[in-house]
Structure formats: structure tokens, C-alpha cells
């Protein structure tokens, strides 16, 4: 994993030099602020946490994450640089993890840029910053798990539009598991419903959103990230062999 | 150094490389010659690890590229035919990034990038976005990155195509100087340009290896080997030339009136006899050349024979 920092730095530089990154982050910030402050009337409720603000994040990530995912391998695919990279001594795992971490940092930066809301909440009321910090961490973990899905899709196809649509569809499906479960409540056995409920990232995020982050919740998101990154590495190894 | 055995590649159920086997020792410079679509690039890509063979084996320094691809790739420098391109990086940043991936850091990385850039005379374009360079310069950048780590095996795909003639000469001299340090395989459609550079010639056609022979042997197999080409203002007495001992035939140049090529029978030297005839007849000759053999004709002929 010696080359991981180099791949990470290159990908981060690629994100920071792409106008699409700024556009998607700006859109995320604008929508999250509008929805958080206006729709959920965050300030009027004088809440000690930012539940009304974070509850929109799973849906806003449906725009931000596919947009970031399309840029993951864009440099390589546009000019045939990806085929050339196969001749360099870089392991697929180094590429996958390096690129994922860079995208995750960009998602983290987008989250950090929402800090004025925390300042406002602190100024206007008695904010519980421990809960807010855990909500931020949970949101970042959720973005990481969604990004890992995007990385996985990138290993399957090179088309930007296909990456965007497939990632969006898969994340929509994951987000809509709760609605499917509601529909299945009377038809399927309870243990199946319970198992699927525990696998839904949206429901899991909803639980964290209400209070502090538990070890199981953190482990859930991290294991999801590891699973998708491992699957991506396997696919790339298979494609190269 | 390089061992290729029974290498075969199918693309869309069509065989593009068929049962190719050869080996190369250290300090050998192999020319991989063939017409367009012969399979040269595919073969080089398989050796470089960019594509995997359908069957057969590539061993670099004794390492199978299929099972030990990572370590084999460390020993290889590869210049793709299309050069190297990137949508955002400048030439310097690209070389620097690849040097990092090759495991060089800090001052050593800068030294390697500077050395490769000066070897390929890339200083004037070092800060240019690589995407804006013409194909010939992209190839030079690709050549430079292939040299960054002083590879044991250097694979070059049409390195001088798209360059001005004096630049092509410089590239040939560079390849010749590198052959003292590493094993080189250089693919080209123009084997005349590499005649003085390569020690061995591999001729490929229709994905099959048609010839694996030392370069002088390939030259000897040309029907123009030891032929004499002479150009005069007035018409020459072709009959006088034809009856000289050892003359196999005479070819008139359709595009250059007054220019004829006198072919020699195998093992015969006709040059002294022609010189004596010119002196005797007092012909006014513009040029008189003893030909080393037309390699492109040989490759073309071999490829034509193989396709029938």
C-alpha cells in the first residue's frame, strides 16, 4: 500500500481542479441549508441538535455522491490513461482505496462547509455539540458508504451517465428499503423484516440522527464501505487477469 | 530476460496473435516489424501487461506476468503507440506522478524527471498541458516516462512516428545508446530507420511470427542486397550493365528518369564492375549507391506471402 498516498493526492487534486466538484458541493450546501432552515424550521424549533438539518442528508447525497462518483475514473477513461495505468506497478486495491478516500474527503469538506449552521444554532440556543458532532460523523459515514457503492459501479462501467444513473438507482433502492418493508410488513416473516431493517442505511442513519453514534452503527457503515471496496478490487483484479 | 512462449490472443473470437514464441537476452535490441494491423501493438501490450493473453506465457526476468504481474511491471518501461495523455496534467506533473508511482520521492524524483526530460529534449514543453501536445511529442513524453526507473526491459511502440527527420535520428541514437543498459523491443512499420539500431528482427504478419533473424540476415534476404543504384542525366546503356558478371537484373525507377538499380546475384559483388564500366564509358553520374538491402520490401514481401 506504498502508493496509496500518491493515488489519494492525485485524485484529490483532480477533484479540486474540476468545476463539477464545486458545482455539486455548492448545490449540496444550498439545498441542505434551504431544506434544513426553511422546510424543517430548524431555528424556530430551537432544538439542541441539528436533526431537522441532517434528516435531509440521505436524500441530498443521492445527488452529491453520484456526481462525485462520475469523476472517480474520469481522468483515466477520457484519454486512455487507465489502460496505460495497467502497465504501471500499482495494485488495484491501492487505486480503489486511494480514489475512494479522496472522494470521501471531498464529501467531508462539503459537510464541514455547513459549519455556519452549527455556529448559528450555538448562538441562538443551548446546542448539544456532542450530539451535533456525532450527527456530523454519522452523516460522513453515510456519505462514505454511499461513495463505496459509487466506486463499485465505476468498476462495472466507464460511461459517466451510466455511472450516475446506476449509482443513483442503487442508492434510491437502498433508501427506499423502508418503504418496501412497510409494504411487506404483513406478507413476510418478522425476522426477515427485522434483518432487512437492520441493513437499511437510511433507517440506520435515522437512528443515529436521534442521538449519539453507537459502535454497532459505526461498524455497520464501515463494514459496508469495506465490503463494496473489496468487491470493487475483486472486479478490477478479475478484469486485469 | 524476456521469454515469450506460445502467446495467443483472441479478440471477438478472432485470433489477433497466434502462437508467438521468442526470447531476448540482455543488451539485445529487437525490432518488431510488420505492416499496419499485423499485431505489433497487441503483442507489445501483452508483454507490458496492458492486456492479458488468451493463452501462452510471458516471462520477464523469470517472472510470469500473469502470476507475478506486479513485480514484472516494475522491470518494464512501456511507451504506448498513442503516447501518454491526461486531461489535466502538465508534462512535468505527469512525469512526476509516474515517478512517484515508480517509487521515487523528493530530490530523487526530481532528478529522475529532469534526467528523462533532458534525454528526450522535453524542456520547452515541460509546463505545457500534455493534452495540447501533438501526437509526436506525446510519444516523446511516453518515451521519457518509460525511462524514469531505468527499466530492465524497454518496450517502444513506433517511438519516432510523427517526428521531424532530425528528431527521428536523435530517437534512433538514443535507442542505440540505451541498448547497452537494457533489453529493448521496438515496434515499427519503418524498419529501414531502425536498421542500424536493432540487432535482431522479428517480422510479424497476421498475428504470426514470420521471421526471427539477425538484422544483417534480413538485409541479406532482400533482393536489393548489394544492388547498385545509379542516376545519370542521359540515358544509360542498360545492355552494358546487364551483361556485367553477377548482375541479376535491372530496375528502372519510374518516378526518377535516368535512375536505375542494378541487382546483384547472391554472393556476387557488382559494385567494382559498375564503377569500372562508368569510368570506361565516361558516363556522367549524379549518384552511385551501394544498397544495404531494402528491409521494408522484405517485410512487405514476407507479409504478402503469409497472407496468401
Interface residues (C-beta under 8 A of the other chain):
Chain A: X2 X3 X6 X10 X14 X17 X74 X75 X78 X79 X80 X81 X83 X84 X86 X87 X88 X89 X90 X91 X240 X241
Chain B: X48 X49 X50 X52 X66 X69 X70 X71 X73 X74 X76 X78 X80 X82 X84 X85 X86 X87 X88 X97 X98 X100 X101 X102 X103 X131
